[in-house]
Amino acid sequence: MRLVGNWSYPTAIRFGAGRIRELPEVCSAAGMKRPLLVTDKGLADLPITTATLDLMEVAGLGRGLFADVDPNPSEKNLEAGVAAYNAGGHDGVIAFGGGSGLDLGKMVAFMCGQTRPVWDFEDIGDWWTRADADAIAPIIAVPTTAGTGSEVGRASVITNSETHVKKIIFHPKVLPTVVICDPELTVGMPRLITAGTGLDAFAHCVEAFSSPHYHPMSQGIALEGMRLVKDYLPRAYADGTDIEARAQMMSAAAMGATAFQKGLGAIHAMSHPIGAVFNTHHGTTNAVCMPAVLEFNAPAIADRFQEAAAYLGINGGFDGFCAFVQEFNDSLGIPRKLSDLGVTKASIPELVKGAIIDPSCGGNPVELNEENLTELFARAI
């Protein structure tokens, strides 16, 4: 099978090895003449970033770069990015990198023309309608990891540096106009990041599949996304140059983020405050939380995962699926306890307060409250 395609769901996606070379053409189609490439600090000096900036420069697009982005981006990163965007006279954003670079890049494009603070656009009710939609700059997304799926998302996660709470900022026009998914950009990912980001995609699919909301399209995408991660993450982890495995994982990442339009749940409700307080890697945190959450949600999801296990080639129904998840984590070097990530028992009350207000709570198949969240955090720690 030739792993190349032009997709329009959920947005236009140019998928295939080497397609980063189409970036100048994509910028032109989006009306960008002076784009700002936004990425994270770790990627700023790497060859894939330098080569992309060279492509831009040769095409007459300049080499505008903003890379002051933390692993869990904050409103301070955003303010600096917007200032750089406006000072440089840019006319669009290339969001480049993993979840942090993609999320921050999308928010720079979103906030560059707004007059209200970013917190006014949190994903609550219809708060997104407060934004001036005409002031949102065009966005091209270029993922360099395979997990977050932010390249096909309509929101970004931004950490409030004062309260240490992660907020989801939503607007339909934050969905990038065009995505370039080039698996060659992920070849240099370290094994630790390959595992953590890949399991982030898996968590998105698992939670979407678990969600009680009705969205059969997302349900099907989540199921196949789980299969791709199960089959190809071990290969990408074992051999980072396995381009087929890298490509299939990029597909799974986009599928997970598309699927969770159906909803997320306790895994993300827990991992968001953990990341905000302890600055942990999001995908790895999701993976550590997953076994406890699956056990907690069992009364509501066991039957549907009975069928999923059969499709995935896992014996033993729901119990077999849970056993697979723990074995999968172990095989990829994921810690078994949140305490291994530095999370302390003393922090549980603070984490519960952050989790209970997280929008992901609404997609959990078992209603969450402070009491059962306290139990979940204690079990995972």
N, C-alpha and C positions, 0 to 999 in steps of 0.2 A: 504494500500500500504506500502511495506517495503522500507524505505528510505535508501537503501544501493546500491552502484554501483561501477564499475570500468570503468572509462571513459578515452578516448584517444583524445577528442576534447575539447579545442585546444591543450592540452597536457595530459599526463597520470595523472588521478585524482583518488585518493583513498578516496571515500566519505562514511561517515557513523559515527555514534556515537561510540566512543571508539577506533577509528582507529589510534590515536596518538601512541598507543602501537606498531604499525608497523614501527615506525621511525627507529629503529636499522636495520631492514631488508631493508628498503628503502635506508639507508645510505650505507649499504654493496653493494647493487645493483648499486649504483651510484659511487662506488669506493672510498667512503670516509672512512678513518680510524681515522682522527682527525678533525672533522668538527668544525666550529665556529658558534655558535648560535648568530644571530644578532637580537636584539629587541630594543624597546624604553625604556626610563627611567621609565615610568609609569608601565611597565610590569615586570621590572627586578626582583622584589622581590615578585611577586605574586605567589600563589600556582601552577597555571598552568605552569609557567616558571620553578619553582623549580622542579616540578614533571617531566617535560620534560628533564631537566638536569640530574635528577636521572636516567631516562631511558637510557640516553646516557652513563652515568658513569658505570652503571651495565653492559652495552654491551661492555665496553672496549673502548668507543669512547672519553673518557675524558669529561670534562664539560666546555669547552671553551665558554666564554660569552663575548659579546661586547654589551653594552646597552647605550652608550653615544649618543643617537639619539633624536633629538628634534622633536616636533610635526610636524614641517615643515622642514625636514632634509636639511642640507646645505653641501657645499663642505668641511667645517671644520669638520663636523661629518664624512664625507666620508674619509678624510685624516687620521683621527684618527682610523677609522675602518680598513682601509687598513694597517696601521702601526701595529695594533693589530693582524691582520690576518698573516702578514708576520713574525712578531716577534714570534708568537706562532707556526710557522711551520704547519699551517692548510692546508688542502687539499680539502676544500669545504665549502659551506655556507648553514646553515639552516636559512632562512629568516622567522622570527617568529613575528607575531603581526598583527597590523592594517596596514594602508597604509604607515605610516612612517617607521616602522620596515621592512616591506616587500620591500619597495623601496630602503632603504639604504642597506639592506642585498644583494639585487640583484646587486647594484652598487659596493659593496665591492668585490663580486665575479668577476664582470666585470673588475674593475680597478686594481686588485691585481697584474696583470702582464703587465699592459700597461705602456708605456713610455711617452705618450702624456697627456696633461691635460684633465680633464673630459669634459670641454666645447668644445673640438674638436670633440666630438661625439654627439653634439646636433642633434635633429631630423630635420635636414635640408638636403634635397636632398639625396645624397648617402654618407653623412659624416660618416655613420656607417661603411663603408668599410675601413676607416682609422685604425680601431682597429685590433689588432692581435687576431684573433678568437681562435687560439690554446692556448692563455694565459688566457682565461676565465675559471674560476673554476666552477665545477658543483654546481647547485643550487637546493635545496629542499625548497619548500614554505609551510608554515603552517599558514594560516590565523586564527586570533583569534577574528576578527570582521566580519561583513557581510555587505560590502558596496563597498570598494575600488576596489576589484577584481584584485588587483595588482599581486595576485598569478598566474593569467593566462595571464599576460601582458608581452610584449616584450620591455617595457620601464620603466623608473623611472622618477619621478619629483624631481629635486634637486634645492634648492633655492640658488642663488648667494648672499652670505652674504654681499657683498660690494654694489651691485647694487639693491638688494631687488627685483630681478626678478627671477621667477620660470622658469627653463629650463627643457625640456623633453629630456632625454638621451635615445637613441634607439639602439638596436642591436638584431637581431633575436635570438642569443644565450643567451640573458638575460631571455628568456622564461624559467621558471623552468622546470627541467627534470621530476620531480614528485611533485605533490601537495597532501598534506593530508588535507582534509576538514573534520574536526571533530566538529560537532555542539556543543558537550559538552564543548569545549573550549570557547564558546561564552556565556555560561549560566550566568557568573558573570558580564557581561557588564552592566554598569549603563544605566538607561532609556535614559538619554540625549545622550549617545554615540550610543545606539541602534537606536534611532531616526535619528541622524545625519548620521550615516554610512548607514542605510537602505535607506534614501533619496538620498544618494550619488549613490547607485545602481539604484534607480529610475531615477535620472538625467541622468545616463549613457544610460539607455534604452530609455528615452524620446528623448535625443539628437541623438542617433543612428537612431531612428525611424524617426526623423525629417530631417536627413542629406540627401542632394540631390544625393549623390553618389550611385552607383549601387552595391548592395551586398544583394541579396534576402535572403541568409542564415542568415545574421546578422539582417535583417529586421524582420524575423520570431522570432528569439531569443529575440530581443528587445521587441516585442509585448508580448510574454509569460512572459518575465522578469517583465514587468510592472504589469501583472496580479498577479504574485507571491507576489510582494511587496504590492500591493493593498490589497490582501487577508490575508497576513501573518505578515506584519510589525505591524499592530495594536495588534495582538495577542502576538508577541514577546515583544512589548512595555508594554502591560498590565501584562504579566506574563513571566518574564525572564527565568523561568524553563520549559516553553513549548517547549520541544525538537523538536516537529514536526515543529513548527513555526520557531525555530532557524535553523533547517535543510533547510527548504524551503527558508529562507532568505540567507543562504550560497549559495544555488543554484542560486538565483537571482543575488547575487553579482558577481559570476563567469560569469553568462550570460551577465550581463551588460558590463563587461570588454571585453568579447568576441565580443559582438555586436558592441562596438564602434570602431572596426576595420573599420566600415563603415564611421566613422567620429564623431566628437564632434562639438560643436558650441558656441554660445554666452554665454551660462551659464558658461562653463568652461573658456572661454576667459576672462570673468569678474572675476570669483572666483580665478583664479591663481594669478593675481596681488594683489587682496584683501588679500589673504592668505600670500603672500610674505611681504606685507607692514604692515598689521595689525595682522598677526599671528592668523587668525581665523580658526575655524574648517572647513575643506574643504567641507564635505558633508552638513553641516548646511548652509554654504555660498551658495552652489549650490541651496539648497531648497529655500532660501530667494530670489535668483535671478530668479527662474523659472517662477513665474507668469508674471513678466515684459517681459521676453524673449518670452514666449508663445504668449503674446499679440502682440509683435513686429513682430514675425514670422508668424502671422496669415494668411496673404495673400498667403503664400507659403505652409502652412501645414494644413490648416483647413479641406480640403477634406480628407486627409489621416487619420486625427484624428477623423473624422466623423465615419469612419469604425472601428478605434481602440476603440472608446467609446462604440460602440455596442458590440464588443468582450469582453470588460471589464465590461459590465453590467452597464454602466453609461448612464443615459438619457440626451438628449439635445445636442448630437453631440459634436462639438468642444467647443462650449460655455459651455456645461455641463462638459466637461473634464477640462476646465480651472477653473470652479467653484469647481470641485472636488479637484483639486490640492491645492487651497487655503484652503479649508475645511480640507483636509488631513494634511497640514502643521499645521493648528491651533490645530487639535486634538492631534498632537505630540509635542506640546509646542514649535514650531518653531517661532521665531520672524517674524513680517511682514516687517520690514525695516532693511536695512543694517546699519542704524544709531544705531540700537539696538545692533549691534555687534561692535560698536565703529568706524565705517567707517564715515568719515567726508566729507562734500561737498567740502572743500578746497583741498581734495586729488584727486578729479576727474581728473584733467589734468595728474597727475602722473599715475593714474590707467588706463586711456585711452592709454597712451603711452605703458604701459605694455600689455594691452589687444590687441592692434592692431598688435603686433608682435607675439602674441601667435599662435602656430600652429592650435589650435582649431578653429580659425577664418575661416579656409578654409572649414570646414564642416557645416557652418551655411547656412541654406536655403535662407536667405536674405543677400546680400553682406554687410559686415561691413566696416565702415569707421570711422574716428575720430568724425565726427558730430553725427552720429546715436549712436555710443557708448557713447558719452557724454550724450545724451538724456536718454539712457538706465540706465546709472549709476545714473543720477539725479532722475529718476523715482523710481529706487530700493532703493535709500538712503532715 
